[in-house]
Amino acid sequence: MKEILKTADDLIGYAKQNLELDERNAYYVRNRILEILSDSGEEMTADERDEVYGALSLLPSEVNAKFSELLKKSSKTATDWLYNYCVKNDYVKKAVLDKNPRFDSEGLVITINKAKPEFRDPKKAAKGNSVDGGFAKCVICRENEGFAPRGKHTLRTVDLKLGGENWFWQYSPYGYFSEHGIAVNCDHIPMHVDASTFTKLMDFVDTFPHYFIGCNAPLPRIGGSVLAHDHYQGGGEILPMHKAGAAVTLKNPKFADAAAEVVDWEGTVIRIVSHSRQTIERACEEIRKKWVSFTDKELGITAEDGEGVHNAVSPTVVKTERGYEMSLILRSNITSERYPDGVFHAHPEFHVIKKESIGLIEAQGLFILPGRLEEQLGEIEKLIESGKPLTEELEEFRLVYDETKAVYEKEKTGAHSAMQKELGSICKRILGNTAVFKDRGQTVRFLNELGYTQL
């Protein structure tokens, strides 16, 4: 019992210092912690730890009130406080995330995610994010706040107003980039992209100009794994696509105060730049409408068939000195006999590296690769360093082995460095697979049909 008392006192001390535990509540919380610890036996399990930190944390209303107070001073002050709070109360698993390998290669950011399982089947990924029964319809509903069966004791969210609607913001426990969070509609309605989406995204960056925000395409195979609930993803890192320049710049007399850019990027991306929110909304909606009905059999693009709608845009925005920079990533989830996982998906020769859906974050140049690769690729690096042939167990990595070995022999920078370059090259080719227009001239012609002319 003496050991439990000491642990409880240490936790109370931590909460006073890091989690803003009020002295007046200390005895009450201490007794709650003693109750939890007394039931845990000799070793605290992960679930028990989650429950302990949930009891130590401020109530959701208190977190929301503090965030709102700080927001009046500075949006960055508010998000800094909330993010750090979510790290300190152990909702954001930063210590785990910091162990994920991460490096720049070929103009992309590559990460190996050791914290979450690989979902090579998008149906299984979607099932993993659904909820069978219960009051929360899915894993991102606000009703999950504090919900023990889903390990959400420490989840804290804050209110947002987007497009006049009630939304909320929360950070991802296993974020893919700096301060990765999601904005979620308080109503459980399906994901969609329309004119109001562009308005909501701009509302967000008006409130948080130090963040980007984007929306997954609302279709299976090319969108997020929670298509049943309207939500956006964003955070404090400007991803490679937003840094990419314009390959071609165009103007349209209908939108005189805007520029359209065909982005110098492997995927098909049109960027609309303007200081006018209304112009952005009108121009983006016109492009969206054209794309969702666009069919070109020679290019393998079919807008709609017996299996449903296949074209969608994935919009993402940053706010800069040029105004709003709204990028529209044109996506198609059409399949074929040759490409049953998707014509504009990672092609089969790359599935050993990445078979999961290429969603919003990867389309912007940050690739999340499965944790198994750390060991598998490490073995290949050893074989290359020692001059040994590829083993039968790793035969599926033949392309990776051959190409990495060629880089290693040419550049003589070490097998690990050669492997990093190879991963960047493969991910770049995967982005090219997702491009609906394989050359920029096709994207220009698409815009020409809407009245845009090249400068």
C-alpha positions as CSV (number, residue, x, y, z in Angstrom):
1,M,0.0,0.0,0.0
2,K,2.9,2.3,0.8
3,E,4.2,2.0,-2.8
4,I,0.7,2.8,-4.2
5,L,0.5,5.9,-2.0
6,K,3.8,7.1,-3.3
7,T,2.9,6.5,-6.9
8,A,-0.4,8.4,-6.4
9,D,1.4,11.3,-4.8
10,D,4.0,11.4,-7.6
11,L,1.2,11.4,-10.2
12,I,-0.6,14.2,-8.4
13,G,2.6,16.2,-8.4
14,Y,3.0,15.6,-12.1
15,A,-0.6,16.7,-12.7
16,K,-0.1,19.9,-10.7
17,Q,3.0,20.8,-12.7
18,N,1.9,19.7,-16.2
19,L,-1.8,19.2,-16.4
20,E,-3.1,22.2,-14.5
21,L,-4.6,20.2,-11.7
22,D,-6.2,22.7,-9.2
23,E,-5.0,22.3,-5.6
24,R,-8.7,22.3,-4.5
25,N,-9.2,19.1,-6.6
26,A,-6.0,17.3,-5.5
27,Y,-7.5,15.2,-2.7
28,Y,-10.4,14.1,-4.8
29,V,-8.3,13.2,-7.8
30,R,-5.7,11.4,-5.5
31,N,-8.4,9.2,-4.1
32,R,-9.7,8.4,-7.6
33,I,-6.1,7.4,-8.6
34,L,-5.7,5.3,-5.5
35,E,-8.9,3.4,-6.5
36,I,-7.6,2.8,-10.0
37,L,-4.1,1.7,-8.8
38,S,-5.5,-0.6,-6.1
39,D,-7.3,-2.5,-8.8
40,S,-4.3,-2.7,-11.1
41,G,-2.2,-5.2,-9.2
42,E,1.5,-5.0,-9.2
43,E,2.0,-3.7,-12.8
44,M,0.0,-0.9,-14.4
45,T,-1.4,-2.0,-17.8
46,A,-1.7,0.4,-20.8
47,D,-5.5,0.6,-20.2
48,E,-4.9,1.4,-16.5
49,R,-2.4,4.1,-17.5
50,D,-4.9,5.6,-19.8
51,E,-7.5,5.7,-17.1
52,V,-5.1,7.3,-14.6
53,Y,-4.1,10.0,-17.0
54,G,-7.7,10.6,-17.8
55,A,-8.5,11.2,-14.1
56,L,-5.5,13.5,-13.8
57,S,-6.5,15.6,-16.8
58,L,-8.8,18.7,-16.9
59,L,-12.4,18.0,-17.8
60,P,-13.3,18.6,-21.5
61,S,-15.2,21.8,-20.6
62,E,-12.2,23.1,-18.8
63,V,-9.9,22.3,-21.7
64,N,-12.3,24.0,-24.1
65,A,-12.6,27.1,-21.9
66,K,-8.8,27.4,-21.6
67,F,-8.3,27.0,-25.3
68,S,-11.0,29.6,-26.1
69,E,-9.4,32.0,-23.7
70,L,-6.0,31.6,-25.3
71,L,-7.5,31.9,-28.8
72,K,-8.4,35.5,-28.0
73,K,-4.7,36.3,-27.6
74,S,-3.2,34.2,-30.4
75,S,-4.2,31.1,-32.3
76,K,-0.7,29.7,-32.2
77,T,-0.6,30.2,-28.4
78,A,-3.9,28.3,-28.2
79,T,-2.8,25.4,-30.4
80,D,0.7,25.2,-28.7
81,W,-1.0,24.9,-25.3
82,L,-3.5,22.2,-26.5
83,Y,-0.9,20.1,-28.3
84,N,1.5,20.2,-25.4
85,Y,-1.3,19.3,-23.1
86,C,-2.3,16.3,-25.2
87,V,1.3,15.2,-25.1
88,K,1.6,15.6,-21.4
89,N,-1.6,13.7,-20.7
90,D,-0.4,11.0,-22.9
91,Y,-3.1,11.1,-25.6
92,V,-0.6,12.1,-28.2
93,K,2.0,9.3,-28.2
94,K,5.0,11.6,-29.0
95,A,7.6,9.3,-27.4
96,V,6.4,6.5,-29.7
97,L,6.2,8.7,-32.8
98,D,9.7,10.1,-32.3
99,K,11.0,6.5,-32.8
100,N,9.5,6.3,-36.3
101,P,12.3,6.5,-39.0
102,R,11.8,9.7,-41.0
103,F,13.9,11.2,-43.8
104,D,13.7,13.4,-46.9
105,S,14.3,11.8,-50.3
106,E,13.6,12.9,-53.9
107,G,11.7,15.9,-52.7
108,L,9.4,13.8,-50.5
109,V,9.2,13.1,-46.8
110,I,9.3,9.3,-46.0
111,T,8.3,7.8,-42.7
112,I,8.1,4.3,-41.5
113,N,5.2,3.9,-39.1
114,K,6.0,1.4,-36.4
115,A,3.1,2.5,-34.2
116,K,0.2,1.2,-36.2
117,P,-0.6,-2.0,-38.1
118,E,-0.6,-2.1,-41.9
119,F,-4.0,-2.3,-43.6
120,R,-3.3,-3.6,-47.1
121,D,-7.1,-4.1,-47.7
122,P,-9.0,-0.8,-47.6
123,K,-12.2,-2.7,-46.5
124,K,-10.3,-3.9,-43.4
125,A,-9.0,-0.4,-42.7
126,A,-12.6,1.0,-42.9
127,K,-13.8,-1.8,-40.6
128,G,-11.1,-1.1,-38.1
129,N,-12.4,2.5,-37.8
130,S,-16.1,1.6,-37.5
131,V,-18.0,1.0,-34.3
132,D,-20.4,-1.9,-33.9
133,G,-23.3,-0.5,-32.0
134,G,-23.0,1.8,-29.0
135,F,-23.7,5.5,-28.8
136,A,-20.7,6.6,-30.9
137,K,-21.3,5.8,-34.6
138,C,-17.6,5.8,-35.5
139,V,-14.2,6.3,-34.0
140,I,-14.0,10.1,-34.6
141,C,-17.5,11.0,-33.2
142,R,-17.2,13.4,-30.3
143,E,-19.1,10.9,-28.1
144,N,-15.7,9.0,-27.9
145,E,-14.3,11.7,-25.5
146,G,-13.5,9.8,-22.4
147,F,-14.9,6.5,-23.7
148,A,-13.0,3.7,-21.9
149,P,-13.7,0.8,-24.3
150,R,-11.9,2.7,-27.1
151,G,-9.0,3.9,-24.9
152,K,-10.2,7.5,-25.0
153,H,-9.9,8.5,-21.3
154,T,-7.4,11.2,-22.2
155,L,-9.0,12.5,-25.4
156,R,-9.8,16.2,-25.3
157,T,-11.4,18.2,-28.1
158,V,-12.2,21.9,-28.6
159,D,-15.0,23.8,-30.4
160,L,-14.7,25.1,-33.9
161,K,-17.1,27.0,-36.2
162,L,-16.6,26.2,-39.9
163,G,-19.0,27.5,-42.5
164,G,-21.4,28.4,-39.7
165,E,-21.5,24.8,-38.5
166,N,-20.4,23.2,-35.3
167,W,-17.2,21.3,-35.6
168,F,-14.4,20.3,-33.2
169,W,-10.7,19.9,-33.3
170,Q,-8.5,17.2,-31.8
171,Y,-5.0,15.9,-32.2
172,S,-4.2,12.5,-33.6
173,P,-2.6,10.1,-31.0
174,Y,-0.4,8.7,-33.7
175,G,0.1,11.7,-35.9
176,Y,2.0,11.5,-39.2
177,F,3.5,15.0,-39.0
178,S,4.0,17.9,-36.6
179,E,0.8,18.7,-34.7
180,H,-1.3,16.4,-36.9
181,G,-5.0,16.9,-36.0
182,I,-8.4,16.5,-37.4
183,A,-11.4,18.8,-37.7
184,V,-14.6,16.9,-37.3
185,N,-18.2,17.8,-38.0
186,C,-20.3,17.5,-34.8
187,D,-22.9,15.8,-36.9
188,H,-22.2,12.3,-38.1
189,I,-22.7,12.8,-41.8
190,P,-20.8,11.3,-44.7
191,M,-17.7,12.9,-46.1
192,H,-18.3,15.1,-49.1
193,V,-16.7,17.9,-51.1
194,D,-18.8,20.8,-52.5
195,A,-18.6,24.6,-52.6
196,S,-19.1,24.8,-48.8
197,T,-16.0,22.6,-48.3
198,F,-13.8,25.3,-49.7
199,T,-15.5,27.9,-47.4
200,K,-14.9,25.7,-44.3
201,L,-11.3,25.1,-45.2
202,M,-10.7,28.8,-45.6
203,D,-12.5,29.5,-42.3
204,F,-10.0,27.1,-40.6
205,V,-6.9,28.8,-41.9
206,D,-8.3,32.2,-41.1
207,T,-8.5,31.0,-37.5
208,F,-5.2,29.1,-37.6
209,P,-3.0,30.7,-40.3
210,H,0.0,28.7,-39.1
211,Y,-1.7,25.4,-40.0
212,F,-2.7,23.8,-43.3
213,I,-6.0,21.9,-43.7
214,G,-7.3,19.5,-46.3
215,C,-10.0,17.1,-47.1
216,N,-9.6,13.5,-48.3
217,A,-11.4,12.6,-51.5
218,P,-14.8,11.2,-50.4
219,L,-14.5,7.9,-52.2
220,P,-13.2,4.4,-51.3
221,R,-9.6,3.5,-52.3
222,I,-8.5,7.1,-52.7
223,G,-10.0,8.7,-49.6
224,G,-9.7,8.3,-45.9
225,S,-10.7,5.2,-43.9
226,V,-13.6,7.0,-42.1
227,L,-15.7,8.0,-45.1
228,A,-18.9,7.9,-43.0
229,H,-18.1,11.0,-41.0
230,D,-17.2,14.4,-42.5
231,H,-13.8,15.5,-41.3
232,Y,-10.6,17.3,-42.4
233,Q,-6.9,16.8,-41.6
234,G,-4.3,19.4,-41.0
235,G,-1.6,20.7,-38.7
236,G,1.7,22.5,-38.2
237,E,3.8,21.2,-41.1
238,I,3.9,22.5,-44.6
239,L,4.0,19.4,-46.7
240,P,6.2,19.0,-49.9
241,M,3.3,19.6,-52.4
242,H,2.6,23.0,-50.9
243,K,6.2,24.0,-51.4
244,A,6.2,22.9,-55.1
245,G,6.3,25.7,-57.7
246,A,4.1,26.2,-60.7
247,A,4.9,24.4,-63.9
248,V,2.3,26.5,-65.8
249,T,0.4,29.6,-64.7
250,L,-3.0,30.5,-66.2
251,K,-5.6,33.2,-65.9
252,N,-9.4,33.3,-66.5
253,P,-11.3,36.6,-67.0
254,K,-14.1,35.2,-64.9
255,F,-11.7,35.1,-62.0
256,A,-9.6,38.2,-62.7
257,D,-8.2,38.4,-59.1
258,A,-7.0,34.8,-59.1
259,A,-4.2,32.7,-60.7
260,A,-4.5,29.0,-61.6
261,E,-1.3,27.0,-61.4
262,V,-0.6,23.5,-62.7
263,V,1.7,22.4,-59.9
264,D,5.1,21.0,-60.6
265,W,4.2,17.7,-59.0
266,E,4.0,14.0,-59.8
267,G,0.3,13.9,-59.0
268,T,-2.3,16.0,-60.9
269,V,-2.7,19.2,-58.9
270,I,-4.3,22.5,-59.8
271,R,-3.7,25.4,-57.4
272,I,-5.9,28.4,-57.2
273,V,-4.3,31.5,-55.6
274,S,-6.2,34.6,-54.6
275,H,-6.8,37.0,-51.7
276,S,-10.5,36.7,-52.3
277,R,-12.4,33.9,-50.5
278,Q,-15.4,34.2,-52.9
279,T,-13.2,33.9,-56.0
280,I,-11.5,30.8,-54.6
281,E,-14.8,29.2,-53.8
282,R,-16.3,29.9,-57.2
283,A,-13.2,28.9,-59.2
284,C,-12.6,25.7,-57.2
285,E,-16.2,24.6,-57.4
286,E,-16.2,25.1,-61.2
287,I,-13.1,22.9,-61.5
288,R,-14.6,20.3,-59.1
289,K,-17.8,20.1,-61.1
290,K,-16.0,19.6,-64.3
291,W,-13.7,16.9,-62.9
292,V,-16.4,14.8,-61.3
293,S,-18.2,14.5,-64.6
294,F,-15.0,14.2,-66.7
295,T,-14.6,11.0,-68.9
296,D,-11.8,10.2,-71.3
297,K,-11.7,6.5,-72.3
298,E,-8.2,6.9,-73.9
299,L,-6.8,8.0,-70.6
300,G,-8.7,5.3,-68.7
301,I,-10.9,7.9,-66.9
302,T,-14.6,7.1,-66.4
303,A,-16.7,9.5,-64.3
304,E,-19.5,7.1,-63.5
305,D,-20.5,3.6,-64.3
306,G,-22.5,0.7,-62.8
307,E,-20.2,0.6,-59.8
308,G,-20.9,4.3,-59.0
309,V,-19.0,7.6,-59.1
310,H,-15.2,7.5,-59.7
311,N,-13.9,11.0,-59.8
312,A,-13.4,13.3,-56.9
313,V,-11.1,16.2,-55.8
314,S,-9.1,16.3,-52.6
315,P,-8.7,20.0,-51.6
316,T,-6.0,21.4,-49.3
317,V,-5.2,25.0,-48.4
318,V,-2.5,27.1,-46.8
319,K,-2.5,30.8,-46.2
320,T,0.5,32.8,-47.4
321,E,1.5,36.3,-48.4
322,R,-0.1,35.5,-51.8
323,G,-3.4,34.9,-50.1
324,Y,-5.2,31.6,-50.0
325,E,-3.5,28.8,-51.9
326,M,-6.1,26.1,-52.5
327,S,-4.7,23.0,-54.2
328,L,-7.2,20.6,-55.8
329,I,-5.7,17.1,-56.2
330,L,-7.7,15.3,-59.0
331,R,-8.3,11.7,-58.0
332,S,-10.0,8.7,-59.6
333,N,-10.7,5.4,-58.0
334,I,-11.6,3.5,-61.2
335,T,-10.4,-0.1,-61.3
336,S,-9.7,-2.4,-64.2
337,E,-8.9,-6.1,-64.8
338,R,-5.2,-5.2,-64.9
339,Y,-5.4,-3.0,-61.9
340,P,-8.1,-4.4,-59.5
341,D,-6.8,-2.2,-56.6
342,G,-7.1,1.0,-58.7
343,V,-5.8,2.2,-62.1
344,F,-4.6,5.4,-60.4
345,H,-3.2,3.6,-57.3
346,A,0.2,2.3,-56.5
347,H,0.9,-0.2,-59.2
348,P,1.5,-3.9,-58.3
349,E,5.3,-3.7,-58.6
350,F,5.3,-1.3,-55.7
351,H,2.9,-3.0,-53.4
352,V,5.7,-4.6,-51.4
353,I,6.5,-1.1,-50.3
354,K,3.0,0.5,-50.3
355,K,-0.3,-1.2,-51.0
356,E,-2.5,0.9,-48.6
357,S,-4.6,3.7,-50.1
358,I,-2.8,6.9,-51.1
359,G,-4.8,9.5,-49.2
360,L,-4.6,13.2,-48.6
361,I,-1.3,13.2,-46.7
362,E,0.7,11.0,-49.1
363,A,-0.8,12.8,-52.1
364,Q,0.9,15.9,-50.6
365,G,4.3,14.2,-50.4
366,L,4.5,12.7,-47.0
367,F,4.6,8.9,-47.3
368,I,3.7,6.6,-44.4
369,L,5.2,3.2,-45.0
370,P,4.5,0.0,-43.0
371,G,6.6,-0.8,-39.9
372,R,7.6,-4.2,-41.3
373,L,9.9,-2.5,-43.7
374,E,12.4,-1.4,-41.1
375,E,13.5,-5.0,-40.6
376,Q,13.0,-6.2,-44.2
377,L,14.9,-3.4,-45.8
378,G,17.6,-3.6,-43.2
379,E,18.2,-7.2,-44.2
380,I,18.4,-6.2,-47.9
381,E,20.9,-3.4,-46.9
382,K,23.1,-6.1,-45.2
383,L,23.0,-8.3,-48.3
384,I,24.1,-5.4,-50.5
385,E,26.9,-4.3,-48.2
386,S,28.2,-7.9,-48.0
387,G,27.9,-8.5,-51.8
388,K,25.4,-11.3,-51.3
389,P,22.5,-12.2,-53.6
390,L,18.9,-11.7,-52.6
391,T,17.5,-14.5,-50.5
392,E,14.5,-16.5,-51.5
393,E,12.6,-15.2,-48.5
394,L,13.0,-11.6,-49.8
395,E,12.4,-12.4,-53.5
396,E,9.3,-10.1,-53.5
397,F,11.8,-7.2,-53.0
398,R,13.7,-8.0,-56.3
399,L,13.0,-4.6,-57.8
400,V,14.1,-2.8,-54.6
401,Y,17.2,-4.9,-54.3
402,D,18.3,-4.4,-57.9
403,E,17.7,-0.7,-57.9
404,T,19.2,0.0,-54.5
405,K,22.3,-2.1,-55.4
406,A,22.7,0.0,-58.6
407,V,22.6,3.2,-56.6
408,Y,25.0,1.8,-54.0
409,E,27.5,0.8,-56.6
410,K,27.3,4.1,-58.5
411,E,27.3,6.6,-55.6
412,K,29.3,4.6,-53.0
413,T,27.5,6.3,-50.1
414,G,26.5,3.2,-48.2
415,A,23.6,0.8,-48.5
416,H,21.3,2.7,-46.1
417,S,21.7,5.9,-47.9
418,A,21.1,4.1,-51.2
419,M,17.9,2.5,-49.8
420,Q,16.6,5.9,-48.7
421,K,17.1,7.2,-52.2
422,E,15.4,4.2,-53.6
423,L,12.4,4.6,-51.3
424,G,12.0,8.2,-52.4
425,S,12.2,7.1,-56.0
426,I,9.5,4.5,-55.5
427,C,7.2,6.8,-53.7
428,K,7.7,9.4,-56.4
429,R,6.7,6.8,-59.0
430,I,3.7,5.9,-56.9
431,L,2.6,9.5,-57.0
432,G,2.9,9.3,-60.8
433,N,0.7,6.3,-60.7
434,T,-2.0,8.3,-59.0
435,A,-1.8,11.1,-61.6
436,V,-5.0,11.2,-63.7
437,F,-3.2,13.3,-66.4
438,K,0.2,11.9,-67.1
439,D,1.5,15.1,-68.7
440,R,0.9,18.7,-67.8
441,G,-0.3,19.5,-71.2
442,Q,-3.4,17.5,-70.5
443,T,-4.0,19.4,-67.3
444,V,-3.6,22.7,-69.2
445,R,-6.1,21.5,-71.8
446,F,-8.6,20.6,-69.1
447,L,-8.3,24.2,-67.8
448,N,-8.5,25.7,-71.3
449,E,-12.0,24.2,-71.6
450,L,-13.0,26.2,-68.6
451,G,-11.7,29.5,-70.1
452,Y,-8.2,29.5,-68.7
453,T,-5.4,30.7,-70.9
454,Q,-1.7,30.3,-70.3
455,L,0.4,33.4,-69.3
